[in-house]
Amino acid sequence: MIKFFLMVNKQGQTRLSKYYEHVDINKRTLLETEVIKSCLSRSNEQCSFIEYKDFKLIYRQYAALFIVVGVNDTENEMAIYEFIHNFVEVLDEYFSRVESIDEPPKICSALEPQQACFSPDSSFKGAASTTPIY
Amino acid sequence: MPAVSKGDGMRGLAVFISDIRNCKSKEAEIKRINKELANIRSKFKGDKALDGYSKKKYVCKLLFIFLLGHDIDFGHMEAVNLLSSNKYTEKQIGYLFISVLVNSNSELIRLINNAIKNDLASRNPTFMCLALHCIANVGSREMGEAFAADIPRILVAGDSMDSVKQSAALCLLRLYKASPDLVPMGEWTARVVHLLNDQHMGVVTAAVSLITCLCKKNPDDFKTCISLAVSRLSRIVSSASTDLQDYTYYFVPAPWLSVKLLRLLQCYPPPEDAAVKGRLVECLETVLNKAQEPPKSKKVQHSNAKNAILFETISLIIHYDSEPNLLVRACNQLGQFLQHRETNLRYLALESMCTLASSEFSHEAVKTHIDTVINALKTERDVSVRQRAADLLYAMCDRSNAKQIVSEMLRYLETADYAIREEIVLKVAILAEKYAVDYSWYVDTILNLIRIAGDYVSEEVWYRVLQIVTNRDDVQGYAAKTVFEALQAPACHENMVKVGGYILGEFGNLIAGDPRSSPPVQFSLLHSKFHLCSVATRALLLSTYIKFINLFPETKATIQAVLRAGSQLRNADVELQQRAVEYLTLSSVASTDVLATVLEEMPPFPERESSILAKLKRKKGPGAGSALDDGRRDPSSNDINGGVEPTPSTVSTPSPSADLLGLRAAPPPAAPPASAGAGNLLVDVFDGPAAQPSLGPTPEEAFLSELEPPAPESPMALLADPAPAADPGPEDIGPPIPEADELLNKFVCKNNGVLFENQLLQIGVKSEFRQNLGRMYLFYGNKTSVQFQNFSPTVVHPGDLQTQLAVQTKRVAAQVDGGAQVQQVLNIECLRDFLTPPLLSVRFRYGGAPQAFTLKLPVTINKFFQPTEMAAQDFFQRWKQLSLPQQEAQKIFKANHPMDAEVTKAKLLGFGSALLDNVDPNPENFVGAGIIQTKALQVGCLLRLEPNAQAQMYRLTLRTSKEPVSRHLCELLAQQF
């Protein structure tokens, strides 16, 4: 089960976050900082799965953009890993060049706000493992 | 959703955004935003009615400002107005605003709900989807209350469009996760299952997600999904790579849907229907076959998607654990991945294989990969992969490869990452103990552990080595010799000093014959470490010294000098000072006999689950130990090393220190039990009249009786048996045999059966209880052909029990002929609630040898239960009345027996309470009620048992009007499942 979905840039700024389980707003900041820290510190030789507290992080890097998905331990890591890619492909198709989503204004001009917010949820054809509301 | 095209956007919005982006400073940005806010406010307040487009544009700007991190305190009404627009883009922006800035303003919520209701009823699929997305995105309880009942209807309606069904399924899933109680179960559930047959793959995917979640709570309601899921899976797996069009991902047909279907099947046991099962096995084989075929694309996405399905297939095969052929094939497949160049695959293969190792069918196949795994442990660059490799080694370990694995793990430990050292230490310690054939190897391994990673060796580990050395006399000499050698290293870890001090104090005499390890050498070696150690270790060493005085009288003078030194006698630490003073006095006033008694070798420890194992389980959470519960795999291992067999002396003299080294109550590590006991004794001795320089036999007895465990069961016995001739003195009654608790547990839920059996004697029990009275028949059967002499079974009430329970017994004949059976009748009256059962002490002479043992009589408080039937309403009312925290006792525990509803029912009825149907909304749960009848008072009692078949766990909750009763009943009952 997916717990949250994050897009973070290399400076550690959250560009998009979507939680599928309730997390307090102030705890989110802390969580996001720790999550991105543990992803940034990893090299290419390391695997894309991180055990973090009682769940797992699965991440992929696209240029300066990290996409990190937090899942519980019954989730299929490989399916989520590839799902991230599918998601990026869909965004690419939709907005052309997702990697450049970096600063917030860009997100909003490249993706109009409604799309930025809706995209992780509903812009998939149902093929995705996480169909809209997981 | 339409793709973005340039001219379609809102120009004003684009201008505003580019203005913001061109701002040079934060101040400029705020200024620009304030200007815009003022503009929007005036537009909204203006007399001129705004058209939909302008409203949309301004709401959008507000949303953008909000997303930049500024507060928005107006505009909600305009957004709500947009909801009733007929234009998609306007409605969409309205919903977006509502989803992002939810406001609990009651006035607005009513309007919003109204708009959503209209859209849901509109039959326009786009509008319905927007409304459903909004409900799901907000996902609040209020939304659930308003719409949870409508959505199932939309979901199964024949005329709903595919996209609507899909959204409805996911929306329902979201609401169900947020507040399960709001989603009504009903006839729609059966129809939801049939969505698995839908031709639209999006609907199927959404439905699988929903069913997987719902079926966890009510597996039976959704049972029919198994065959539908299998046939859907089989159609996907066997389809050509282009059949599914949009749902084909890099030539893999519907990978995520396949994964979800396989996951759904893992909620259930293997299909019972042979045809369905055959079809499923075929699917699983096809997936395994495809893994061997050359890839249809060189792209990594293709293989990733394929492998995602493969790993989920293997999970299902492991879940079923019934197809040896598939298990072995899965193992071979994973074996290939172990050497794959992709780190991700190696990681996942190690992880999956770990679960394969615990299956009896694939354990051997996993073992063949040992060299690869060891190599991974040595060469992997990623710590998380190494950790997996260590886990797998631990899981695949058995007697045949234990030495190799333990030595590899020890080698790894030297370079292991700090984060995982403690876990590795625990694992090595457990494996070494579990698979030790000769205990000298075990001792070597643990001492190596301390040497390599002393800081990570927790108390549990070194306590355990002491327990084992104490219990096995074949290894004591070796242990003494080894620790002696280890202590000679110039720098040795403090834990080594502790183990060394304890072992030499107990068994130093075994190596004293060798001049290289003569008593003075041993002493000076230990003492050379003394000043480097912490207080706790010094205290332990002082106890070792006093033990030395007993073991080696020749060291007495040296040791007394050490104790007498000002640094000890006037030590700032009160514990050290007290020990020094008391030990010094003990060594000077006590005769050799007394010393020998007080400082006797420790008795063996009673056996129980290894405390290290418990610690590892704690570390890893429940279920982590499962890889170890491999009784079925290697049954002999449990017999030999499941624990050290209790020696006969454990039976007669249970050690007072059981809990000191065991971990139920963690002791100060500094207190090696006997000597600590001796320390306390001294106080008594000096206070008492016997505090004369020469200690007579009377104080010696005092010593001994003080050494008795202060356990609650300790027999401060009062006999109910009125026959004076047969009365043994109370001090003669031994504590219950170690198995007494286990035997007692067998009778919590039943009244008849065999209570005890050994080679000589069988004791059967028949009992009946009514109200607060009971009658019990005990049948003593002589299994030998020789007559038992002086046969006298008596009932003893330990502690306060006498005031709580009255037991009348009749005497039985003092002789029991060979092969004969005698019967004893007990009349029992429960006076008030009680916690400990009475004891049954049986003694007789068999062939001239006296035999004696004590059992716990199967009389527990629940025997006086009177079942009470009540309606659901009454039950909940009473449940609420008993809501004080101390009235409730709850336990969450793992199932020890297969989870069968009928068996559970029988046990609960046997336990004595009434079982109430139709009370708990979840039919899987059990609810019971009853009254405990005692002469003095009645205790009302409600219970609830919630099995979780998925996790193999139970949660048991008891509420009674008396706190100790809740706890006691909870404990009694929890051991039954």
Interface residues (C-beta under 8 A of the other chain):
Chain A: S43 E45 Q46 C47 S48 F49 I50 E51 D54 T74 N76 E77 M78 A79 Y81 E82 F83 H85 N86 Y94 F95 E103 P104 P105 K106 C108 S109 L111 E112 P113 Q114 Q115 C117 F118 D121 S122 S123 K125 G126 A127 A128 S129 T131 P132 I133 Y134
Chain B: M1 A3 V4 G9 L13 A14 I17 S18 I20 R21 C60 L63 F64 L67 L68 Q92 I93 L96 S99 V100 H133 A136 N137 G139 Q166 S167 L170 C171 L173 R174 H200 M201 G202 V203 V204 T205 A206 S209 D246 Y247 Y249 A254 P255 W256 L257 V259 K260 R263 Q301 N304 A305 N307 A308 F311 E312 S315 T343 N344 R346 Y347 L348 R381 D382 S384 V385 G621
